[in-house]
Amino acid sequence: MNKPIVNPGQWDAYIGLGGNLQDPVAQLRLARAKINALEHVRERGFSPFYRSAPFGPPGQPDYVNAVAHVRTSLSALQLLYALQQIENSQGRERHQRWGARTLDLDILLFGAESINLPELKIPHPEMTRRAFVLYPLADIAAPDLTIPGVGALSDCLAACPPQGIWKLPE
Ligand code: ROI
């Protein structure tokens, strides 16, 4: 009897990258390389960098943001823990909620999954309100991308003008 062909799960995930301390462009480039070096994770696309005004408490430097598209056979939690290790390796300190940081890595989307765990909510609950997430996501996602439980990315873009974000030259 033939063995069934086991197709290990492959997920398309989108990861938001952000930072506003210690040369954010260099931090994001390094994080991109580390994500791509993870076992069972392959980059499928990477957005341009955007400079963006801080969302949340003012009085902190502008951020640099980008979005990565990866294909992975890791589970969402395995990917989360791997990303947290990368954040920690780049000196991320968790003092203040919404405070300045060297590197923030957020799983925005994980396939068409909706996940609601204490440590991980997918889709990222804030993503639809944040131009610095939606516009880089739209740069690399399929035009008809749907955000689970929310709706079409194009509708989110229409409801969230690109204010306070500036695409950096490549
Ligand atoms: N603001 C911007 N512009 N970009 C971010 O990545 C970002 N990340 C955060 C808070 C502090 C909410 N503000 C941000 O975590």
Backbone and ligand atoms as CSV (ligand in chain L), in Angstrom:
chain,resi,resn,atom,element,x,y,z
A,1,MET,N,N,0.844,-1.197,0.000
A,1,MET,CA,C,0.000,0.000,0.000
A,1,MET,C,C,0.880,1.248,0.000
A,2,ASN,N,N,0.471,2.197,-0.803
A,2,ASN,CA,C,1.247,3.432,-0.830
A,2,ASN,C,C,1.031,4.220,0.458
A,3,LYS,N,N,2.109,4.825,0.902
A,3,LYS,CA,C,1.956,5.723,2.053
A,3,LYS,C,C,1.266,7.002,1.599
A,4,PRO,N,N,0.380,7.527,2.419
A,4,PRO,CA,C,-0.186,8.825,2.034
A,4,PRO,C,C,0.906,9.890,2.008
A,5,ILE,N,N,0.785,10.800,1.098
A,5,ILE,CA,C,1.762,11.891,1.048
A,5,ILE,C,C,1.341,12.923,2.084
A,6,VAL,N,N,2.201,13.112,3.045
A,6,VAL,CA,C,1.870,14.089,4.086
A,6,VAL,C,C,2.383,15.446,3.640
A,7,ASN,N,N,1.481,16.360,3.509
A,7,ASN,CA,C,1.863,17.709,3.101
A,7,ASN,C,C,1.974,18.570,4.348
A,8,PRO,N,N,3.203,18.844,4.788
A,8,PRO,CA,C,3.325,19.635,6.012
A,8,PRO,C,C,2.658,20.982,5.806
A,9,GLY,N,N,1.964,21.454,6.818
A,9,GLY,CA,C,1.229,22.714,6.679
A,9,GLY,C,C,2.160,23.848,6.275
A,10,GLN,N,N,1.735,24.587,5.330
A,10,GLN,CA,C,2.486,25.765,4.900
A,10,GLN,C,C,1.560,26.949,5.033
A,11,TRP,N,N,2.035,27.958,5.699
A,11,TRP,CA,C,1.199,29.122,5.955
A,11,TRP,C,C,1.833,30.354,5.330
A,12,ASP,N,N,0.989,31.202,4.801
A,12,ASP,CA,C,1.448,32.531,4.385
A,12,ASP,C,C,1.217,33.469,5.546
A,13,ALA,N,N,2.275,34.043,6.043
A,13,ALA,CA,C,2.141,34.965,7.169
A,13,ALA,C,C,2.706,36.329,6.783
A,14,TYR,N,N,2.129,37.356,7.387
A,14,TYR,CA,C,2.634,38.720,7.207
A,14,TYR,C,C,3.100,39.224,8.565
A,15,ILE,N,N,4.292,39.803,8.561
A,15,ILE,CA,C,4.922,40.268,9.802
A,15,ILE,C,C,5.165,41.769,9.682
A,16,GLY,N,N,4.692,42.523,10.661
A,16,GLY,CA,C,4.975,43.950,10.709
A,16,GLY,C,C,6.275,44.186,11.460
A,17,LEU,N,N,7.128,45.029,10.894
A,17,LEU,CA,C,8.392,45.385,11.541
A,17,LEU,C,C,8.353,46.877,11.852
A,18,GLY,N,N,8.845,47.255,13.016
A,18,GLY,CA,C,8.884,48.672,13.362
A,18,GLY,C,C,9.961,48.937,14.396
A,19,GLY,N,N,10.433,50.179,14.405
A,19,GLY,CA,C,11.403,50.566,15.421
A,19,GLY,C,C,11.674,52.050,15.306
A,20,ASN,N,N,12.112,52.647,16.421
A,20,ASN,CA,C,12.418,54.082,16.360
A,20,ASN,C,C,13.634,54.463,17.191
A,21,LEU,N,N,14.496,53.490,17.462
A,21,LEU,CA,C,15.720,53.788,18.208
A,21,LEU,C,C,16.915,53.131,17.523
A,22,GLN,N,N,18.077,53.756,17.655
A,22,GLN,CA,C,19.357,53.142,17.244
A,22,GLN,C,C,19.343,52.705,15.779
A,23,ASP,N,N,19.187,53.687,14.888
A,23,ASP,CA,C,19.243,53.437,13.441
A,23,ASP,C,C,18.189,52.414,13.011
A,24,PRO,N,N,16.921,52.854,13.023
A,24,PRO,CA,C,15.838,51.911,12.743
A,24,PRO,C,C,15.963,51.192,11.405
A,25,VAL,N,N,16.433,51.859,10.349
A,25,VAL,CA,C,16.544,51.154,9.062
A,25,VAL,C,C,17.514,49.977,9.207
A,26,ALA,N,N,18.637,50.215,9.889
A,26,ALA,CA,C,19.606,49.117,10.087
A,26,ALA,C,C,18.991,48.022,10.956
A,27,GLN,N,N,18.219,48.409,11.958
A,27,GLN,CA,C,17.567,47.397,12.822
A,27,GLN,C,C,16.618,46.519,12.004
A,28,LEU,N,N,15.849,47.168,11.125
A,28,LEU,CA,C,14.875,46.398,10.339
A,28,LEU,C,C,15.577,45.515,9.304
A,29,ARG,N,N,16.661,46.037,8.733
A,29,ARG,CA,C,17.402,45.204,7.762
A,29,ARG,C,C,17.966,43.958,8.438
A,30,LEU,N,N,18.501,44.167,9.651
A,30,LEU,CA,C,19.071,43.037,10.394
A,30,LEU,C,C,17.968,42.039,10.761
A,31,ALA,N,N,16.838,42.564,11.205
A,31,ALA,CA,C,15.723,41.681,11.566
A,31,ALA,C,C,15.247,40.899,10.346
A,32,ARG,N,N,15.213,41.549,9.200
A,32,ARG,CA,C,14.793,40.859,7.970
A,32,ARG,C,C,15.724,39.673,7.694
A,33,ALA,N,N,17.013,39.917,7.831
A,33,ALA,CA,C,17.981,38.836,7.579
A,33,ALA,C,C,17.789,37.700,8.591
A,34,LYS,N,N,17.510,38.062,9.844
A,34,LYS,CA,C,17.334,37.014,10.868
A,34,LYS,C,C,16.041,36.234,10.644
A,35,ILE,N,N,14.994,36.907,10.215
A,35,ILE,CA,C,13.741,36.196,9.927
A,35,ILE,C,C,13.975,35.213,8.794
A,36,ASN,N,N,14.677,35.677,7.784
A,36,ASN,CA,C,14.894,34.823,6.612
A,36,ASN,C,C,15.832,33.665,6.934
A,37,ALA,N,N,16.631,33.827,7.986
A,37,ALA,CA,C,17.550,32.748,8.378
A,37,ALA,C,C,16.877,31.724,9.290
A,38,LEU,N,N,15.644,31.993,9.725
A,38,LEU,CA,C,14.953,31.023,10.591
A,38,LEU,C,C,14.676,29.746,9.813
A,39,GLU,N,N,14.825,28.635,10.495
A,39,GLU,CA,C,14.450,27.368,9.854
A,39,GLU,C,C,12.952,27.345,9.629
A,40,HIS,N,N,12.553,26.804,8.521
A,40,HIS,CA,C,11.133,26.642,8.183
A,40,HIS,C,C,10.422,27.965,7.898
A,41,VAL,N,N,11.193,28.997,7.601
A,41,VAL,CA,C,10.608,30.291,7.242
A,41,VAL,C,C,11.314,30.788,5.989
A,42,ARG,N,N,10.543,31.159,4.984
A,42,ARG,CA,C,11.113,31.686,3.751
A,42,ARG,C,C,10.421,32.982,3.379
A,43,GLU,N,N,11.225,33.973,3.052
A,43,GLU,CA,C,10.628,35.243,2.664
A,43,GLU,C,C,10.013,35.155,1.266
A,44,ARG,N,N,8.831,35.738,1.150
A,44,ARG,CA,C,8.152,35.769,-0.162
A,44,ARG,C,C,8.027,37.188,-0.683
A,45,GLY,N,N,8.215,38.142,0.197
A,45,GLY,CA,C,8.127,39.538,-0.232
A,45,GLY,C,C,8.499,40.444,0.924
A,46,PHE,N,N,8.936,41.649,0.581
A,46,PHE,CA,C,9.295,42.611,1.631
A,46,PHE,C,C,8.964,44.003,1.112
A,47,SER,N,N,8.244,44.749,1.903
A,47,SER,CA,C,7.761,46.064,1.451
A,47,SER,C,C,8.894,47.083,1.474
A,48,PRO,N,N,8.662,48.232,0.850
A,48,PRO,CA,C,9.572,49.358,1.091
A,48,PRO,C,C,9.519,49.766,2.571
A,49,PHE,N,N,10.524,50.515,2.987
A,49,PHE,CA,C,10.500,51.111,4.323
A,49,PHE,C,C,9.657,52.382,4.291
A,50,TYR,N,N,8.960,52.612,5.389
A,50,TYR,CA,C,8.207,53.858,5.566
A,50,TYR,C,C,8.697,54.533,6.836
A,51,ARG,N,N,8.884,55.839,6.761
A,51,ARG,CA,C,9.029,56.620,7.988
A,51,ARG,C,C,7.627,56.972,8.440
A,52,SER,N,N,7.365,56.919,9.750
A,52,SER,CA,C,6.004,57.202,10.206
A,52,SER,C,C,6.035,57.916,11.543
A,53,ALA,N,N,5.105,58.859,11.662
A,53,ALA,CA,C,4.980,59.590,12.931
A,53,ALA,C,C,4.531,58.614,14.011
A,54,PRO,N,N,4.988,58.813,15.258
A,54,PRO,CA,C,4.611,57.859,16.304
A,54,PRO,C,C,3.102,57.840,16.528
A,55,PHE,N,N,2.591,56.646,16.583
A,55,PHE,CA,C,1.184,56.425,16.916
A,55,PHE,C,C,1.193,56.124,18.402
A,56,GLY,N,N,0.397,56.834,19.162
A,56,GLY,CA,C,0.466,56.661,20.606
A,56,GLY,C,C,1.142,57.866,21.220
A,57,PRO,N,N,1.868,57.649,22.330
A,57,PRO,CA,C,2.415,58.797,23.044
A,57,PRO,C,C,3.348,59.614,22.152
A,58,PRO,N,N,3.176,60.931,22.085
A,58,PRO,CA,C,4.100,61.758,21.316
A,58,PRO,C,C,5.412,61.911,22.070
A,59,GLY,N,N,6.314,62.710,21.516
A,59,GLY,CA,C,7.579,62.965,22.200
A,59,GLY,C,C,8.557,61.824,22.047
A,60,GLN,N,N,8.356,60.956,21.058
A,60,GLN,CA,C,9.350,59.936,20.746
A,60,GLN,C,C,9.711,60.075,19.271
A,61,PRO,N,N,10.876,59.560,18.876
A,61,PRO,CA,C,11.297,59.738,17.482
A,61,PRO,C,C,10.321,59.079,16.522
A,62,ASP,N,N,10.351,59.537,15.260
A,62,ASP,CA,C,9.590,58.868,14.208
A,62,ASP,C,C,10.023,57.407,14.120
A,63,TYR,N,N,9.114,56.590,13.646
A,63,TYR,CA,C,9.383,55.160,13.443
A,63,TYR,C,C,9.790,54.900,12.005
A,64,VAL,N,N,10.421,53.754,11.797
A,64,VAL,CA,C,10.524,53.169,10.467
A,64,VAL,C,C,9.729,51.872,10.519
A,65,ASN,N,N,8.876,51.670,9.516
A,65,ASN,CA,C,8.024,50.472,9.456
A,65,ASN,C,C,8.156,49.775,8.105
A,66,ALA,N,N,7.891,48.498,8.120
A,66,ALA,CA,C,7.862,47.702,6.893
A,66,ALA,C,C,7.037,46.456,7.193
A,67,VAL,N,N,6.713,45.711,6.138
A,67,VAL,CA,C,5.986,44.451,6.303
A,67,VAL,C,C,6.689,43.379,5.484
A,68,ALA,N,N,6.845,42.208,6.094
A,68,ALA,CA,C,7.418,41.051,5.403
A,68,ALA,C,C,6.329,40.015,5.168
A,69,HIS,N,N,6.405,39.367,4.010
A,69,HIS,CA,C,5.538,38.235,3.702
A,69,HIS,C,C,6.424,37.000,3.747
A,70,VAL,N,N,6.046,36.018,4.560
A,70,VAL,CA,C,6.836,34.783,4.639
A,70,VAL,C,C,5.930,33.581,4.417
A,71,ARG,N,N,6.546,32.501,4.008
A,71,ARG,CA,C,5.849,31.210,4.017
A,71,ARG,C,C,6.548,30.357,5.059
A,72,THR,N,N,5.750,29.708,5.906
A,72,THR,CA,C,6.336,28.971,7.020
A,72,THR,C,C,5.573,27.689,7.306
A,73,SER,N,N,6.299,26.706,7.818
A,73,SER,CA,C,5.629,25.514,8.346
A,73,SER,C,C,5.614,25.534,9.869
A,74,LEU,N,N,6.094,26.615,10.470
A,74,LEU,CA,C,5.963,26.767,11.924
A,74,LEU,C,C,4.502,27.043,12.269
A,75,SER,N,N,4.139,26.736,13.516
A,75,SER,CA,C,2.838,27.177,14.000
A,75,SER,C,C,2.924,28.669,14.315
A,76,ALA,N,N,1.767,29.287,14.499
A,76,ALA,CA,C,1.759,30.717,14.807
A,76,ALA,C,C,2.532,30.996,16.106
A,77,LEU,N,N,2.368,30.124,17.104
A,77,LEU,CA,C,3.082,30.368,18.372
A,77,LEU,C,C,4.580,30.148,18.213
A,78,GLN,N,N,4.953,29.130,17.439
A,78,GLN,CA,C,6.391,28.933,17.196
A,78,GLN,C,C,6.985,30.156,16.502
A,79,LEU,N,N,6.240,30.686,15.537
A,79,LEU,CA,C,6.739,31.883,14.844
A,79,LEU,C,C,6.823,33.054,15.815
A,80,LEU,N,N,5.796,33.217,16.656
A,80,LEU,CA,C,5.815,34.298,17.651
A,80,LEU,C,C,7.068,34.212,18.523
A,81,TYR,N,N,7.353,33.019,19.042
A,81,TYR,CA,C,8.502,32.897,19.952
A,81,TYR,C,C,9.812,33.147,19.207
A,82,ALA,N,N,9.888,32.708,17.970
A,82,ALA,CA,C,11.106,32.965,17.188
A,82,ALA,C,C,11.278,34.470,16.968
A,83,LEU,N,N,10.178,35.172,16.708
A,83,LEU,CA,C,10.270,36.624,16.489
A,83,LEU,C,C,10.633,37.345,17.781
A,84,GLN,N,N,10.117,36.845,18.907
A,84,GLN,CA,C,10.467,37.479,20.192
A,84,GLN,C,C,11.957,37.328,20.481
A,85,GLN,N,N,12.511,36.172,20.087
A,85,GLN,CA,C,13.960,35.998,20.280
A,85,GLN,C,C,14.739,37.002,19.438
A,86,ILE,N,N,14.253,37.256,18.237
A,86,ILE,CA,C,14.945,38.235,17.386
A,86,ILE,C,C,14.824,39.628,18.003
A,87,GLU,N,N,13.645,39.970,18.497
A,87,GLU,CA,C,13.484,41.270,19.173
A,87,GLU,C,C,14.480,41.383,20.323
A,88,ASN,N,N,14.543,40.335,21.138
A,88,ASN,CA,C,15.439,40.383,22.306
A,88,ASN,C,C,16.895,40.483,21.873
A,89,SER,N,N,17.249,39.804,20.792
A,89,SER,CA,C,18.640,39.815,20.328
A,89,SER,C,C,19.041,41.206,19.849
A,90,GLN,N,N,18.054,42.048,19.552
A,90,GLN,CA,C,18.354,43.411,19.115
A,90,GLN,C,C,18.027,44.429,20.200
A,91,GLY,N,N,18.122,43.950,21.429
A,91,GLY,CA,C,18.086,44.875,22.560
A,91,GLY,C,C,16.722,45.433,22.886
A,92,ARG,N,N,15.665,44.706,22.485
A,92,ARG,CA,C,14.322,45.180,22.813
A,92,ARG,C,C,14.115,45.104,24.318
A,93,GLU,N,N,13.710,46.221,24.899
A,93,GLU,CA,C,13.386,46.244,26.324
A,93,GLU,C,C,11.926,46.632,26.470
A,94,ARG,N,N,11.251,45.969,27.385
A,94,ARG,CA,C,9.806,46.192,27.523
A,94,ARG,C,C,9.549,46.974,28.801
A,95,HIS,N,N,9.716,48.307,28.703
A,95,HIS,CA,C,9.485,49.134,29.885
A,95,HIS,C,C,8.076,49.670,29.877
A,96,GLN,N,N,7.742,50.343,28.794
A,96,GLN,CA,C,6.519,51.132,28.769
A,96,GLN,C,C,5.682,50.669,27.590
A,97,ARG,N,N,4.403,50.434,27.841
A,97,ARG,CA,C,3.504,50.123,26.737
A,97,ARG,C,C,3.507,51.306,25.772
A,98,TRP,N,N,3.658,51.032,24.506
A,98,TRP,CA,C,3.655,52.057,23.472
A,98,TRP,C,C,4.843,53.010,23.608
A,99,GLY,N,N,5.917,52.556,24.258
A,99,GLY,CA,C,7.111,53.385,24.368
A,99,GLY,C,C,8.045,53.134,23.192
A,100,ALA,N,N,9.084,53.965,23.093
A,100,ALA,CA,C,10.066,53.824,22.013
A,100,ALA,C,C,10.735,52.453,22.098
A,101,ARG,N,N,11.121,51.919,20.939
A,101,ARG,CA,C,11.742,50.590,20.926
A,101,ARG,C,C,12.672,50.420,19.735
A,102,THR,N,N,13.698,49.558,19.955
A,102,THR,CA,C,14.624,49.270,18.851
A,102,THR,C,C,13.947,48.430,17.781
A,103,LEU,N,N,13.084,47.485,18.200
A,103,LEU,CA,C,12.522,46.565,17.214
A,103,LEU,C,C,11.238,45.946,17.744
A,104,ASP,N,N,10.243,46.006,16.908
A,104,ASP,CA,C,8.950,45.397,17.208
A,104,ASP,C,C,8.617,44.502,16.025
A,105,LEU,N,N,8.307,43.246,16.296
A,105,LEU,CA,C,7.909,42.311,15.240
A,105,LEU,C,C,6.545,41.765,15.606
A,106,ASP,N,N,5.558,42.038,14.773
A,106,ASP,CA,C,4.182,41.608,15.052
A,106,ASP,C,C,3.701,40.707,13.934
A,107,ILE,N,N,3.157,39.561,14.295
A,107,ILE,CA,C,2.476,38.756,13.282
A,107,ILE,C,C,1.140,39.440,13.004
A,108,LEU,N,N,0.962,39.867,11.765
A,108,LEU,CA,C,-0.274,40.565,11.394
A,108,LEU,C,C,-1.338,39.569,10.965
A,109,LEU,N,N,-0.927,38.661,10.080
A,109,LEU,CA,C,-1.842,37.674,9.507
A,109,LEU,C,C,-1.129,36.335,9.466
A,110,PHE,N,N,-1.905,35.262,9.668
A,110,PHE,CA,C,-1.340,33.912,9.612
A,110,PHE,C,C,-2.321,33.060,8.827
A,111,GLY,N,N,-2.045,32.896,7.535
A,111,GLY,CA,C,-3.021,32.261,6.669
A,111,GLY,C,C,-4.349,32.991,6.796
A,112,ALA,N,N,-5.420,32.226,6.814
A,112,ALA,CA,C,-6.739,32.836,7.008
A,112,ALA,C,C,-7.213,32.614,8.441
A,113,GLU,N,N,-6.248,32.389,9.356
A,113,GLU,CA,C,-6.596,32.036,10.735
A,113,GLU,C,C,-7.028,33.246,11.550
A,114,SER,N,N,-7.933,32.995,12.464
A,114,SER,CA,C,-8.208,33.947,13.546
A,114,SER,C,C,-7.753,33.269,14.826
A,115,ILE,N,N,-6.898,33.931,15.566
A,115,ILE,CA,C,-6.321,33.347,16.784
A,115,ILE,C,C,-6.552,34.327,17.921
A,116,ASN,N,N,-7.035,33.798,19.021
A,116,ASN,CA,C,-7.316,34.671,20.161
A,116,ASN,C,C,-6.776,34.016,21.422
A,117,LEU,N,N,-5.494,34.156,21.629
A,117,LEU,CA,C,-4.820,33.635,22.809
A,117,LEU,C,C,-4.318,34.821,23.609
A,118,PRO,N,N,-4.080,34.618,24.917
A,118,PRO,CA,C,-3.598,35.763,25.700
A,118,PRO,C,C,-2.335,36.370,25.086
A,119,GLU,N,N,-1.448,35.517,24.580
A,119,GLU,CA,C,-0.174,36.035,24.085
A,119,GLU,C,C,-0.171,36.340,22.593
A,120,LEU,N,N,-1.250,36.008,21.904
A,120,LEU,CA,C,-1.231,36.195,20.449
A,120,LEU,C,C,-2.640,36.371,19.906
A,121,LYS,N,N,-2.864,37.527,19.316
A,121,LYS,CA,C,-4.157,37.786,18.673
A,121,LYS,C,C,-3.893,38.032,17.191
A,122,ILE,N,N,-4.559,37.248,16.354
A,122,ILE,CA,C,-4.417,37.368,14.904
A,122,ILE,C,C,-5.805,37.337,14.291
A,123,PRO,N,N,-6.121,38.249,13.360
A,123,PRO,CA,C,-5.301,39.352,12.881
A,123,PRO,C,C,-4.905,40.300,14.026
A,124,HIS,N,N,-3.773,40.952,13.847
A,124,HIS,CA,C,-3.326,41.900,14.865
A,124,HIS,C,C,-4.442,42.934,15.082
A,125,PRO,N,N,-4.930,43.058,16.336
A,125,PRO,CA,C,-6.145,43.839,16.570
A,125,PRO,C,C,-6.045,45.307,16.156
A,126,GLU,N,N,-4.844,45.850,16.111
A,126,GLU,CA,C,-4.706,47.280,15.816
A,126,GLU,C,C,-4.422,47.547,14.339
A,127,MET,N,N,-4.209,46.482,13.563
A,127,MET,CA,C,-3.639,46.717,12.230
A,127,MET,C,C,-4.535,47.540,11.319
A,128,THR,N,N,-5.848,47.403,11.478
A,128,THR,CA,C,-6.733,48.097,10.540
A,128,THR,C,C,-6.787,49.595,10.799
A,129,ARG,N,N,-6.263,50.036,11.954
A,129,ARG,CA,C,-6.288,51.472,12.269
A,129,ARG,C,C,-4.952,52.137,11.973
A,130,ARG,N,N,-3.982,51.368,11.506
A,130,ARG,CA,C,-2.620,51.889,11.414
A,130,ARG,C,C,-2.150,51.964,9.970
A,131,ALA,N,N,-2.041,53.198,9.483
A,131,ALA,CA,C,-1.576,53.383,8.102
A,131,ALA,C,C,-0.179,52.785,7.923
A,132,PHE,N,N,0.655,52.839,8.971
A,132,PHE,CA,C,2.030,52.346,8.828
A,132,PHE,C,C,2.083,50.832,8.702
A,133,VAL,N,N,0.966,50.153,8.938
A,133,VAL,CA,C,0.861,48.711,8.682
A,133,VAL,C,C,0.161,48.462,7.337
A,134,LEU,N,N,-0.979,49.147,7.126
A,134,LEU,CA,C,-1.823,48.835,5.961
A,134,LEU,C,C,-1.124,49.145,4.639
A,135,TYR,N,N,-0.397,50.276,4.563
A,135,TYR,CA,C,0.166,50.664,3.262
A,135,TYR,C,C,1.347,49.787,2.850
A,136,PRO,N,N,2.282,49.495,3.767
A,136,PRO,CA,C,3.321,48.533,3.351
A,136,PRO,C,C,2.758,47.143,3.075
A,137,LEU,N,N,1.717,46.745,3.823
A,137,LEU,CA,C,1.073,45.460,3.543
A,137,LEU,C,C,0.511,45.460,2.120
A,138,ALA,N,N,-0.162,46.559,1.758
A,138,ALA,CA,C,-0.770,46.634,0.422
A,138,ALA,C,C,0.289,46.632,-0.680
A,139,ASP,N,N,1.503,47.109,-0.358
A,139,ASP,CA,C,2.573,47.111,-1.368
A,139,ASP,C,C,2.936,45.697,-1.804
A,140,ILE,N,N,2.766,44.718,-0.910
A,140,ILE,CA,C,3.265,43.366,-1.224
A,140,ILE,C,C,2.179,42.297,-1.239
A,141,ALA,N,N,0.973,42.616,-0.788
A,141,ALA,CA,C,-0.085,41.595,-0.714
A,141,ALA,C,C,-0.870,41.557,-2.016
A,142,ALA,N,N,-1.578,40.450,-2.226
A,142,ALA,CA,C,-2.490,40.359,-3.368
A,142,ALA,C,C,-3.536,41.457,-3.224
A,143,PRO,N,N,-3.940,42.069,-4.346
A,143,PRO,CA,C,-4.882,43.195,-4.265
A,143,PRO,C,C,-6.210,42.817,-3.617
A,144,ASP,N,N,-6.554,41.518,-3.668
A,144,ASP,CA,C,-7.854,41.115,-3.100
A,144,ASP,C,C,-7.696,40.487,-1.711
A,145,LEU,N,N,-6.589,40.779,-1.045
A,145,LEU,CA,C,-6.364,40.185,0.282
A,145,LEU,C,C,-7.523,40.514,1.234
A,146,THR,N,N,-7.945,39.491,1.962
A,146,THR,CA,C,-9.000,39.672,2.968
A,146,THR,C,C,-8.385,39.512,4.349
A,147,ILE,N,N,-8.785,40.371,5.250
A,147,ILE,CA,C,-8.344,40.273,6.639
A,147,ILE,C,C,-9.435,39.520,7.390
A,148,PRO,N,N,-9.116,38.336,7.932
A,148,PRO,CA,C,-10.152,37.509,8.541
A,148,PRO,C,C,-10.935,38.270,9.611
A,149,GLY,N,N,-12.239,38.157,9.536
A,149,GLY,CA,C,-13.096,38.804,10.520
A,149,GLY,C,C,-13.264,40.291,10.306
A,150,VAL,N,N,-12.578,40.844,9.328
A,150,VAL,CA,C,-12.623,42.293,9.093
A,150,VAL,C,C,-13.197,42.586,7.710
A,151,GLY,N,N,-12.518,42.084,6.673
A,151,GLY,CA,C,-12.974,42.348,5.309
A,151,GLY,C,C,-11.801,42.631,4.400
A,152,ALA,N,N,-12.096,43.298,3.300
A,152,ALA,CA,C,-11.087,43.504,2.257
A,152,ALA,C,C,-10.049,44.531,2.706
A,153,LEU,N,N,-8.792,44.225,2.412
A,153,LEU,CA,C,-7.718,45.190,2.690
A,153,LEU,C,C,-8.028,46.516,1.999
A,154,SER,N,N,-8.573,46.445,0.781
A,154,SER,CA,C,-8.847,47.692,0.040
A,154,SER,C,C,-9.845,48.576,0.806
A,155,ASP,N,N,-10.808,47.975,1.481
A,155,ASP,CA,C,-11.752,48.775,2.279
A,155,ASP,C,C,-11.058,49.403,3.489
A,156,CYS,N,N,-10.132,48.649,4.088
A,156,CYS,CA,C,-9.380,49.208,5.226
A,156,CYS,C,C,-8.546,50.402,4.778
A,157,LEU,N,N,-7.933,50.285,3.588
A,157,LEU,CA,C,-7.112,51.389,3.086
A,157,LEU,C,C,-7.974,52.623,2.849
A,158,ALA,N,N,-9.166,52.394,2.292
A,158,ALA,CA,C,-10.043,53.530,1.999
A,158,ALA,C,C,-10.454,54.235,3.284
A,159,ALA,N,N,-10.530,53.483,4.387
A,159,ALA,CA,C,-10.966,54.062,5.658
A,159,ALA,C,C,-9.808,54.620,6.474
A,160,CYS,N,N,-8.581,54.464,5.982
A,160,CYS,CA,C,-7.398,54.860,6.764
A,160,CYS,C,C,-6.438,55.598,5.835
A,161,PRO,N,N,-6.605,56.910,5.681
A,161,PRO,CA,C,-5.757,57.636,4.730
A,161,PRO,C,C,-4.285,57.565,5.128
A,162,PRO,N,N,-3.400,57.679,4.133
A,162,PRO,CA,C,-1.964,57.509,4.404
A,162,PRO,C,C,-1.357,58.753,5.046
A,163,GLN,N,N,-1.926,59.166,6.150
A,163,GLN,CA,C,-1.420,60.363,6.822
A,163,GLN,C,C,-0.294,59.998,7.763
A,164,GLY,N,N,0.736,60.851,7.772
A,164,GLY,CA,C,1.830,60.658,8.718
A,164,GLY,C,C,2.759,59.517,8.367
A,165,ILE,N,N,2.693,59.043,7.114
A,165,ILE,CA,C,3.662,58.033,6.680
A,165,ILE,C,C,4.306,58.486,5.374
A,166,TRP,N,N,5.574,58.179,5.222
A,166,TRP,CA,C,6.336,58.598,4.046
A,166,TRP,C,C,7.196,57.427,3.599
A,167,LYS,N,N,7.005,57.037,2.345
A,167,LYS,CA,C,7.814,55.930,1.806
A,167,LYS,C,C,9.253,56.416,1.659
A,168,LEU,N,N,10.199,55.648,2.142
A,168,LEU,CA,C,11.600,56.041,2.025
A,168,LEU,C,C,12.124,55.615,0.658
A,169,PRO,N,N,13.048,56.384,0.083
A,169,PRO,CA,C,13.628,55.961,-1.190
A,169,PRO,C,C,14.334,54.631,-1.025
A,170,GLU,N,N,14.268,53.786,-2.058
A,170,GLU,CA,C,14.844,52.425,-1.961
A,170,GLU,C,C,16.360,52.515,-1.906
L,1,ROI,N1,N,3.951,54.186,15.786
L,1,ROI,C1,C,4.466,54.023,14.565
L,1,ROI,N2,N,4.415,55.041,13.699
L,1,ROI,N3,N,5.049,52.859,14.173
L,1,ROI,C2,C,5.127,51.797,15.018
L,1,ROI,O1,O,5.666,50.736,14.636
L,1,ROI,C3,C,4.583,51.920,16.306
L,1,ROI,N4,N,4.610,50.892,17.187
L,1,ROI,C4,C,4.077,50.987,18.387
L,1,ROI,C5,C,3.430,52.233,18.883
L,1,ROI,C6,C,4.140,52.706,20.117
L,1,ROI,C7,C,1.966,51.935,19.181
L,1,ROI,N5,N,3.461,53.318,17.905
L,1,ROI,C8,C,3.996,53.147,16.662
L,1,ROI,O2,O,4.102,49.931,19.188
